[in-house]
Amino acid sequence: MPGEGFIFDMISRLKSNNSYLNKPSYFDHKALYTEAAFKTGVPDPKKATPEQLEAIRERFRNRRKQNKIKAVISVVIALVSTICILLFAMFRIRQAFVN
């Protein structure tokens, strides 16, 4: 039957467009995240006392320090593993030429 492909394409596009309408929007997600932030005890920066702001800054400093340490450790592990693989490959190539 002629035109069958066009109709199938039209139906698939309609389904695709309807699936976009059923997804939650950015603003729905933003509201969920802000509600979760307030439940964890993070005060509003405009209404927070200087002590609370300093505690927040200290928490961010600690997180930044931990992330930096994790990044350095992962780079060191990657370098060591790369060097081990290269040395193993060079050893195997050298053995192949000797035999």
Backbone as XML, in Angstrom:
<?xml version="1.0"?>
<chain id="A" units="angstrom">
  <residue number="1" name="MET">
    <atom name="N" x="0.852" y="-1.174" z="0.000"/>
    <atom name="CA" x="0.000" y="0.000" z="0.000"/>
    <atom name="C" x="0.898" y="1.237" z="0.000"/>
  </residue>
  <residue number="2" name="PRO">
    <atom name="N" x="0.713" y="2.128" z="-0.982"/>
    <atom name="CA" x="1.570" y="3.310" z="-1.057"/>
    <atom name="C" x="1.306" y="4.281" z="0.101"/>
  </residue>
  <residue number="3" name="GLY">
    <atom name="N" x="2.363" y="4.956" z="0.534"/>
    <atom name="CA" x="2.234" y="5.943" z="1.600"/>
    <atom name="C" x="2.318" y="5.347" z="2.985"/>
  </residue>
  <residue number="4" name="GLU">
    <atom name="N" x="2.581" y="4.052" z="3.056"/>
    <atom name="CA" x="2.607" y="3.378" z="4.349"/>
    <atom name="C" x="3.752" y="3.891" z="5.221"/>
  </residue>
  <residue number="5" name="GLY">
    <atom name="N" x="4.900" y="4.139" z="4.611"/>
    <atom name="CA" x="6.063" y="4.619" z="5.355"/>
    <atom name="C" x="5.837" y="6.007" z="5.930"/>
  </residue>
  <residue number="6" name="PHE">
    <atom name="N" x="5.151" y="6.844" z="5.172"/>
    <atom name="CA" x="4.886" y="8.202" z="5.648"/>
    <atom name="C" x="3.965" y="8.196" z="6.866"/>
  </residue>
  <residue number="7" name="ILE">
    <atom name="N" x="2.972" y="7.337" z="6.826"/>
    <atom name="CA" x="2.030" y="7.262" z="7.945"/>
    <atom name="C" x="2.729" y="6.704" z="9.181"/>
  </residue>
  <residue number="8" name="PHE">
    <atom name="N" x="3.583" y="5.702" z="8.982"/>
    <atom name="CA" x="4.324" y="5.150" z="10.116"/>
    <atom name="C" x="5.236" y="6.220" z="10.727"/>
  </residue>
  <residue number="9" name="ASP">
    <atom name="N" x="5.879" y="7.015" z="9.859"/>
    <atom name="CA" x="6.739" y="8.089" z="10.336"/>
    <atom name="C" x="5.929" y="9.138" z="11.105"/>
  </residue>
  <residue number="10" name="MET">
    <atom name="N" x="4.754" y="9.448" z="10.617"/>
    <atom name="CA" x="3.889" y="10.427" z="11.285"/>
    <atom name="C" x="3.479" y="9.917" z="12.666"/>
  </residue>
  <residue number="11" name="ILE">
    <atom name="N" x="3.118" y="8.650" z="12.755"/>
    <atom name="CA" x="2.708" y="8.091" z="14.037"/>
    <atom name="C" x="3.872" y="8.084" z="15.017"/>
  </residue>
  <residue number="12" name="SER">
    <atom name="N" x="5.063" y="7.728" z="14.552"/>
    <atom name="CA" x="6.218" y="7.692" z="15.453"/>
    <atom name="C" x="6.583" y="9.101" z="15.934"/>
  </residue>
  <residue number="13" name="ARG">
    <atom name="N" x="6.443" y="10.098" z="15.063"/>
    <atom name="CA" x="6.723" y="11.483" z="15.485"/>
    <atom name="C" x="5.701" y="11.975" z="16.508"/>
  </residue>
  <residue number="14" name="LEU">
    <atom name="N" x="4.440" y="11.608" z="16.318"/>
    <atom name="CA" x="3.415" y="11.982" z="17.290"/>
    <atom name="C" x="3.697" y="11.362" z="18.657"/>
  </residue>
  <residue number="15" name="LYS">
    <atom name="N" x="4.102" y="10.089" z="18.671"/>
    <atom name="CA" x="4.436" y="9.432" z="19.932"/>
    <atom name="C" x="5.636" y="10.109" z="20.591"/>
  </residue>
  <residue number="16" name="SER">
    <atom name="N" x="6.601" y="10.457" z="19.765"/>
    <atom name="CA" x="7.794" y="11.110" z="20.297"/>
    <atom name="C" x="7.446" y="12.468" z="20.900"/>
  </residue>
  <residue number="17" name="ASN">
    <atom name="N" x="6.643" y="13.237" z="20.210"/>
    <atom name="CA" x="6.261" y="14.556" z="20.722"/>
    <atom name="C" x="5.428" y="14.443" z="21.988"/>
  </residue>
  <residue number="18" name="ASN">
    <atom name="N" x="4.551" y="13.451" z="22.061"/>
    <atom name="CA" x="3.759" y="13.258" z="23.275"/>
    <atom name="C" x="4.631" y="12.850" z="24.453"/>
  </residue>
  <residue number="19" name="SER">
    <atom name="N" x="5.703" y="12.109" z="24.186"/>
    <atom name="CA" x="6.579" y="11.716" z="25.281"/>
    <atom name="C" x="7.291" y="12.938" z="25.863"/>
  </residue>
  <residue number="20" name="TYR">
    <atom name="N" x="7.587" y="13.943" z="25.034"/>
    <atom name="CA" x="8.190" y="15.175" z="25.550"/>
    <atom name="C" x="7.224" y="15.926" z="26.466"/>
  </residue>
  <residue number="21" name="LEU">
    <atom name="N" x="5.948" y="15.869" z="26.144"/>
    <atom name="CA" x="4.957" y="16.565" z="26.956"/>
    <atom name="C" x="4.765" y="15.908" z="28.315"/>
  </residue>
  <residue number="22" name="ASN">
    <atom name="N" x="5.007" y="14.614" z="28.410"/>
    <atom name="CA" x="4.806" y="13.893" z="29.663"/>
    <atom name="C" x="5.987" y="13.986" z="30.616"/>
  </residue>
  <residue number="23" name="LYS">
    <atom name="N" x="7.133" y="14.444" z="30.123"/>
    <atom name="CA" x="8.308" y="14.548" z="30.983"/>
    <atom name="C" x="8.185" y="15.773" z="31.877"/>
  </residue>
  <residue number="24" name="PRO">
    <atom name="N" x="8.727" y="15.693" z="33.113"/>
    <atom name="CA" x="8.703" y="16.879" z="33.980"/>
    <atom name="C" x="9.645" y="17.949" z="33.438"/>
  </residue>
  <residue number="25" name="SER">
    <atom name="N" x="9.268" y="19.182" z="33.642"/>
    <atom name="CA" x="10.060" y="20.272" z="33.091"/>
    <atom name="C" x="11.212" y="20.625" z="34.021"/>
  </residue>
  <residue number="26" name="TYR">
    <atom name="N" x="12.056" y="21.526" z="33.566"/>
    <atom name="CA" x="13.202" y="21.993" z="34.347"/>
    <atom name="C" x="12.741" y="22.620" z="35.650"/>
  </residue>
  <residue number="27" name="PHE">
    <atom name="N" x="11.671" y="23.365" z="35.608"/>
    <atom name="CA" x="11.208" y="24.070" z="36.795"/>
    <atom name="C" x="10.678" y="23.112" z="37.853"/>
  </residue>
  <residue number="28" name="ASP">
    <atom name="N" x="10.108" y="21.976" z="37.418"/>
    <atom name="CA" x="9.681" y="20.968" z="38.376"/>
    <atom name="C" x="10.880" y="20.394" z="39.113"/>
  </residue>
  <residue number="29" name="HIS">
    <atom name="N" x="11.955" y="20.104" z="38.355"/>
    <atom name="CA" x="13.166" y="19.576" z="38.972"/>
    <atom name="C" x="13.797" y="20.605" z="39.910"/>
  </residue>
  <residue number="30" name="LYS">
    <atom name="N" x="13.789" y="21.852" z="39.499"/>
    <atom name="CA" x="14.390" y="22.899" z="40.317"/>
    <atom name="C" x="13.663" y="23.013" z="41.655"/>
  </residue>
  <residue number="31" name="ALA">
    <atom name="N" x="12.361" y="22.912" z="41.623"/>
    <atom name="CA" x="11.593" y="22.986" z="42.866"/>
    <atom name="C" x="11.932" y="21.809" z="43.772"/>
  </residue>
  <residue number="32" name="LEU">
    <atom name="N" x="12.087" y="20.634" z="43.197"/>
    <atom name="CA" x="12.441" y="19.464" z="44.004"/>
    <atom name="C" x="13.807" y="19.638" z="44.645"/>
  </residue>
  <residue number="33" name="TYR">
    <atom name="N" x="14.767" y="20.177" z="43.885"/>
    <atom name="CA" x="16.116" y="20.345" z="44.427"/>
    <atom name="C" x="16.146" y="21.400" z="45.527"/>
  </residue>
  <residue number="34" name="THR">
    <atom name="N" x="15.424" y="22.482" z="45.337"/>
    <atom name="CA" x="15.430" y="23.510" z="46.376"/>
    <atom name="C" x="14.728" y="23.016" z="47.640"/>
  </residue>
  <residue number="35" name="GLU">
    <atom name="N" x="13.663" y="22.228" z="47.480"/>
    <atom name="CA" x="13.006" y="21.660" z="48.658"/>
    <atom name="C" x="13.947" y="20.720" z="49.391"/>
  </residue>
  <residue number="36" name="ALA">
    <atom name="N" x="14.698" y="19.915" z="48.646"/>
    <atom name="CA" x="15.639" y="18.987" z="49.271"/>
    <atom name="C" x="16.755" y="19.755" z="49.976"/>
  </residue>
  <residue number="37" name="ALA">
    <atom name="N" x="17.181" y="20.869" z="49.410"/>
    <atom name="CA" x="18.242" y="21.654" z="50.033"/>
    <atom name="C" x="17.762" y="22.256" z="51.351"/>
  </residue>
  <residue number="38" name="PHE">
    <atom name="N" x="16.546" y="22.711" z="51.390"/>
    <atom name="CA" x="16.037" y="23.295" z="52.633"/>
    <atom name="C" x="15.806" y="22.225" z="53.697"/>
  </residue>
  <residue number="39" name="LYS">
    <atom name="N" x="15.469" y="21.005" z="53.267"/>
    <atom name="CA" x="15.265" y="19.934" z="54.230"/>
    <atom name="C" x="16.576" y="19.502" z="54.868"/>
  </residue>
  <residue number="40" name="THR">
    <atom name="N" x="17.703" y="19.669" z="54.165"/>
    <atom name="CA" x="18.989" y="19.246" z="54.715"/>
    <atom name="C" x="19.554" y="20.256" z="55.687"/>
  </residue>
  <residue number="41" name="GLY">
    <atom name="N" x="18.915" y="21.366" z="55.845"/>
    <atom name="CA" x="19.370" y="22.337" z="56.831"/>
    <atom name="C" x="20.223" y="23.448" z="56.261"/>
  </residue>
  <residue number="42" name="VAL">
    <atom name="N" x="20.285" y="23.589" z="54.950"/>
    <atom name="CA" x="21.041" y="24.678" z="54.355"/>
    <atom name="C" x="20.176" y="25.925" z="54.418"/>
  </residue>
  <residue number="43" name="PRO">
    <atom name="N" x="20.619" y="26.947" z="55.147"/>
    <atom name="CA" x="19.783" y="28.142" z="55.286"/>
    <atom name="C" x="19.830" y="29.007" z="54.040"/>
  </residue>
  <residue number="44" name="ASP">
    <atom name="N" x="18.869" y="29.889" z="53.935"/>
    <atom name="CA" x="18.838" y="30.854" z="52.859"/>
    <atom name="C" x="20.005" y="31.820" z="53.059"/>
  </residue>
  <residue number="45" name="PRO">
    <atom name="N" x="20.874" y="32.011" z="52.051"/>
    <atom name="CA" x="22.045" y="32.869" z="52.240"/>
    <atom name="C" x="21.709" y="34.307" z="52.630"/>
  </residue>
  <residue number="46" name="LYS">
    <atom name="N" x="20.540" y="34.789" z="52.219"/>
    <atom name="CA" x="20.175" y="36.162" z="52.551"/>
    <atom name="C" x="19.780" y="36.301" z="54.016"/>
  </residue>
  <residue number="47" name="LYS">
    <atom name="N" x="19.257" y="35.222" z="54.600"/>
    <atom name="CA" x="18.788" y="35.282" z="55.980"/>
    <atom name="C" x="19.742" y="34.608" z="56.965"/>
  </residue>
  <residue number="48" name="ALA">
    <atom name="N" x="20.838" y="34.038" z="56.479"/>
    <atom name="CA" x="21.742" y="33.280" z="57.337"/>
    <atom name="C" x="22.594" y="34.216" z="58.186"/>
  </residue>
  <residue number="49" name="THR">
    <atom name="N" x="22.947" y="33.730" z="59.357"/>
    <atom name="CA" x="23.840" y="34.483" z="60.236"/>
    <atom name="C" x="25.270" y="34.307" z="59.750"/>
  </residue>
  <residue number="50" name="PRO">
    <atom name="N" x="26.184" y="35.180" z="60.171"/>
    <atom name="CA" x="27.584" y="35.027" z="59.758"/>
    <atom name="C" x="28.183" y="33.677" z="60.164"/>
  </residue>
  <residue number="51" name="GLU">
    <atom name="N" x="27.762" y="33.127" z="61.295"/>
    <atom name="CA" x="28.274" y="31.828" z="61.716"/>
    <atom name="C" x="27.820" y="30.723" z="60.758"/>
  </residue>
  <residue number="52" name="GLN">
    <atom name="N" x="26.549" y="30.801" z="60.335"/>
    <atom name="CA" x="26.041" y="29.804" z="59.402"/>
    <atom name="C" x="26.746" y="29.916" z="58.043"/>
  </residue>
  <residue number="53" name="LEU">
    <atom name="N" x="26.971" y="31.155" z="57.608"/>
    <atom name="CA" x="27.668" y="31.348" z="56.336"/>
    <atom name="C" x="29.092" y="30.792" z="56.413"/>
  </residue>
  <residue number="54" name="GLU">
    <atom name="N" x="29.756" y="31.009" z="57.532"/>
    <atom name="CA" x="31.117" y="30.485" z="57.689"/>
    <atom name="C" x="31.102" y="28.959" z="57.710"/>
  </residue>
  <residue number="55" name="ALA">
    <atom name="N" x="30.081" y="28.369" z="58.325"/>
    <atom name="CA" x="29.970" y="26.908" z="58.337"/>
    <atom name="C" x="29.763" y="26.376" z="56.920"/>
  </residue>
  <residue number="56" name="ILE">
    <atom name="N" x="28.955" y="27.078" z="56.136"/>
    <atom name="CA" x="28.733" y="26.677" z="54.742"/>
    <atom name="C" x="30.026" y="26.787" z="53.951"/>
  </residue>
  <residue number="57" name="ARG">
    <atom name="N" x="30.756" y="27.897" z="54.134"/>
    <atom name="CA" x="32.028" y="28.071" z="53.436"/>
    <atom name="C" x="33.017" y="26.969" z="53.811"/>
  </residue>
  <residue number="58" name="GLU">
    <atom name="N" x="33.064" y="26.626" z="55.072"/>
    <atom name="CA" x="33.972" y="25.580" z="55.534"/>
    <atom name="C" x="33.602" y="24.229" z="54.927"/>
  </residue>
  <residue number="59" name="ARG">
    <atom name="N" x="32.301" y="23.968" z="54.838"/>
    <atom name="CA" x="31.846" y="22.726" z="54.218"/>
    <atom name="C" x="32.263" y="22.678" z="52.753"/>
  </residue>
  <residue number="60" name="PHE">
    <atom name="N" x="32.117" y="23.809" z="52.046"/>
    <atom name="CA" x="32.536" y="23.846" z="50.642"/>
    <atom name="C" x="34.040" y="23.678" z="50.517"/>
  </residue>
  <residue number="61" name="ARG">
    <atom name="N" x="34.808" y="24.272" z="51.416"/>
    <atom name="CA" x="36.266" y="24.114" z="51.383"/>
    <atom name="C" x="36.648" y="22.652" z="51.582"/>
  </residue>
  <residue number="62" name="ASN">
    <atom name="N" x="35.995" y="21.993" z="52.526"/>
    <atom name="CA" x="36.305" y="20.585" z="52.777"/>
    <atom name="C" x="35.959" y="19.722" z="51.566"/>
  </residue>
  <residue number="63" name="ARG">
    <atom name="N" x="34.817" y="19.981" z="50.950"/>
    <atom name="CA" x="34.434" y="19.221" z="49.764"/>
    <atom name="C" x="35.425" y="19.448" z="48.631"/>
  </residue>
  <residue number="64" name="ARG">
    <atom name="N" x="35.837" y="20.714" z="48.441"/>
    <atom name="CA" x="36.791" y="21.032" z="47.390"/>
    <atom name="C" x="38.119" y="20.323" z="47.640"/>
  </residue>
  <residue number="65" name="LYS">
    <atom name="N" x="38.555" y="20.310" z="48.905"/>
    <atom name="CA" x="39.799" y="19.643" z="49.259"/>
    <atom name="C" x="39.701" y="18.141" z="49.007"/>
  </residue>
  <residue number="66" name="GLN">
    <atom name="N" x="38.583" y="17.529" z="49.380"/>
    <atom name="CA" x="38.394" y="16.097" z="49.146"/>
    <atom name="C" x="38.370" y="15.780" z="47.650"/>
  </residue>
  <residue number="67" name="ASN">
    <atom name="N" x="37.701" y="16.629" z="46.871"/>
    <atom name="CA" x="37.655" y="16.409" z="45.424"/>
    <atom name="C" x="39.038" y="16.532" z="44.805"/>
  </residue>
  <residue number="68" name="LYS">
    <atom name="N" x="39.835" y="17.481" z="45.282"/>
    <atom name="CA" x="41.181" y="17.660" z="44.769"/>
    <atom name="C" x="42.047" y="16.448" z="45.100"/>
  </residue>
  <residue number="69" name="ILE">
    <atom name="N" x="41.916" y="15.932" z="46.320"/>
    <atom name="CA" x="42.678" y="14.747" z="46.715"/>
    <atom name="C" x="42.272" y="13.545" z="45.871"/>
  </residue>
  <residue number="70" name="LYS">
    <atom name="N" x="40.973" y="13.378" z="45.640"/>
    <atom name="CA" x="40.501" y="12.272" z="44.809"/>
    <atom name="C" x="41.032" y="12.387" z="43.387"/>
  </residue>
  <residue number="71" name="ALA">
    <atom name="N" x="41.072" y="13.611" z="42.850"/>
    <atom name="CA" x="41.573" y="13.806" z="41.491"/>
    <atom name="C" x="43.059" y="13.460" z="41.412"/>
  </residue>
  <residue number="72" name="VAL">
    <atom name="N" x="43.834" y="13.881" z="42.398"/>
    <atom name="CA" x="45.266" y="13.584" z="42.397"/>
    <atom name="C" x="45.494" y="12.077" z="42.504"/>
  </residue>
  <residue number="73" name="ILE">
    <atom name="N" x="44.745" y="11.420" z="43.370"/>
    <atom name="CA" x="44.898" y="9.976" z="43.530"/>
    <atom name="C" x="44.537" y="9.246" z="42.241"/>
  </residue>
  <residue number="74" name="SER">
    <atom name="N" x="43.466" y="9.670" z="41.581"/>
    <atom name="CA" x="43.069" y="9.002" z="40.333"/>
    <atom name="C" x="44.104" y="9.224" z="39.230"/>
  </residue>
  <residue number="75" name="VAL">
    <atom name="N" x="44.722" y="10.415" z="39.177"/>
    <atom name="CA" x="45.761" y="10.668" z="38.174"/>
    <atom name="C" x="46.986" y="9.810" z="38.468"/>
  </residue>
  <residue number="76" name="VAL">
    <atom name="N" x="47.361" y="9.707" z="39.728"/>
    <atom name="CA" x="48.520" y="8.885" z="40.090"/>
    <atom name="C" x="48.264" y="7.423" z="39.741"/>
  </residue>
  <residue number="77" name="ILE">
    <atom name="N" x="47.082" y="6.930" z="40.047"/>
    <atom name="CA" x="46.751" y="5.539" z="39.719"/>
    <atom name="C" x="46.779" y="5.327" z="38.207"/>
  </residue>
  <residue number="78" name="ALA">
    <atom name="N" x="46.253" y="6.282" z="37.446"/>
    <atom name="CA" x="46.252" y="6.164" z="35.991"/>
    <atom name="C" x="47.678" y="6.160" z="35.446"/>
  </residue>
  <residue number="79" name="LEU">
    <atom name="N" x="48.532" y="7.019" z="35.984"/>
    <atom name="CA" x="49.917" y="7.063" z="35.525"/>
    <atom name="C" x="50.653" y="5.768" z="35.851"/>
  </residue>
  <residue number="80" name="VAL">
    <atom name="N" x="50.488" y="5.288" z="37.061"/>
    <atom name="CA" x="51.172" y="4.053" z="37.455"/>
    <atom name="C" x="50.698" y="2.880" z="36.608"/>
  </residue>
  <residue number="81" name="SER">
    <atom name="N" x="49.402" y="2.788" z="36.375"/>
    <atom name="CA" x="48.893" y="1.684" z="35.556"/>
    <atom name="C" x="49.370" y="1.801" z="34.106"/>
  </residue>
  <residue number="82" name="THR">
    <atom name="N" x="49.440" y="3.010" z="33.576"/>
    <atom name="CA" x="49.931" y="3.203" z="32.212"/>
    <atom name="C" x="51.394" y="2.810" z="32.105"/>
  </residue>
  <residue number="83" name="ILE">
    <atom name="N" x="52.193" y="3.201" z="33.077"/>
    <atom name="CA" x="53.611" y="2.845" z="33.064"/>
    <atom name="C" x="53.779" y="1.333" z="33.169"/>
  </residue>
  <residue number="84" name="CYS">
    <atom name="N" x="52.991" y="0.692" z="34.031"/>
    <atom name="CA" x="53.077" y="-0.771" z="34.156"/>
    <atom name="C" x="52.705" y="-1.462" z="32.853"/>
  </residue>
  <residue number="85" name="ILE">
    <atom name="N" x="51.673" y="-0.994" z="32.194"/>
    <atom name="CA" x="51.260" y="-1.593" z="30.919"/>
    <atom name="C" x="52.326" y="-1.398" z="29.862"/>
  </residue>
  <residue number="86" name="LEU">
    <atom name="N" x="52.911" y="-0.201" z="29.794"/>
    <atom name="CA" x="53.968" y="0.054" z="28.811"/>
    <atom name="C" x="55.188" y="-0.805" z="29.081"/>
  </residue>
  <residue number="87" name="LEU">
    <atom name="N" x="55.590" y="-0.925" z="30.339"/>
    <atom name="CA" x="56.739" y="-1.769" z="30.666"/>
    <atom name="C" x="56.472" y="-3.230" z="30.319"/>
  </residue>
  <residue number="88" name="PHE">
    <atom name="N" x="55.288" y="-3.702" z="30.609"/>
    <atom name="CA" x="54.927" y="-5.075" z="30.268"/>
    <atom name="C" x="54.967" y="-5.281" z="28.755"/>
  </residue>
  <residue number="89" name="ALA">
    <atom name="N" x="54.441" y="-4.329" z="28.001"/>
    <atom name="CA" x="54.435" y="-4.441" z="26.540"/>
    <atom name="C" x="55.868" y="-4.428" z="25.994"/>
  </residue>
  <residue number="90" name="MET">
    <atom name="N" x="56.700" y="-3.550" z="26.533"/>
    <atom name="CA" x="58.097" y="-3.497" z="26.074"/>
    <atom name="C" x="58.822" y="-4.799" z="26.399"/>
  </residue>
  <residue number="91" name="PHE">
    <atom name="N" x="58.562" y="-5.364" z="27.557"/>
    <atom name="CA" x="59.179" y="-6.621" z="27.942"/>
    <atom name="C" x="58.756" y="-7.740" z="27.007"/>
  </residue>
  <residue number="92" name="ARG">
    <atom name="N" x="57.467" y="-7.797" z="26.670"/>
    <atom name="CA" x="56.964" y="-8.835" z="25.769"/>
    <atom name="C" x="57.544" y="-8.674" z="24.359"/>
  </residue>
  <residue number="93" name="ILE">
    <atom name="N" x="57.666" y="-7.435" z="23.874"/>
    <atom name="CA" x="58.228" y="-7.196" z="22.552"/>
    <atom name="C" x="59.689" y="-7.597" z="22.542"/>
  </residue>
  <residue number="94" name="ARG">
    <atom name="N" x="60.438" y="-7.267" z="23.594"/>
    <atom name="CA" x="61.847" y="-7.616" z="23.680"/>
    <atom name="C" x="62.005" y="-9.136" z="23.688"/>
  </residue>
  <residue number="95" name="GLN">
    <atom name="N" x="61.141" y="-9.846" z="24.408"/>
    <atom name="CA" x="61.215" y="-11.298" z="24.446"/>
    <atom name="C" x="60.889" y="-11.906" z="23.065"/>
  </residue>
  <residue number="96" name="ALA">
    <atom name="N" x="59.994" y="-11.282" z="22.349"/>
    <atom name="CA" x="59.637" y="-11.797" z="21.019"/>
    <atom name="C" x="60.807" y="-11.687" z="20.067"/>
  </residue>
  <residue number="97" name="PHE">
    <atom name="N" x="61.598" y="-10.613" z="20.164"/>
    <atom name="CA" x="62.744" y="-10.455" z="19.258"/>
    <atom name="C" x="63.906" y="-11.342" z="19.684"/>
  </residue>
  <residue number="98" name="VAL">
    <atom name="N" x="64.056" y="-11.628" z="20.955"/>
    <atom name="CA" x="65.145" y="-12.475" z="21.423"/>
    <atom name="C" x="64.916" y="-13.913" z="20.987"/>
  </residue>
  <residue number="99" name="ASN">
    <atom name="N" x="63.700" y="-14.382" z="21.079"/>
    <atom name="CA" x="63.391" y="-15.775" z="20.705"/>
    <atom name="C" x="63.261" y="-15.840" z="19.227"/>
  </residue>
</chain>
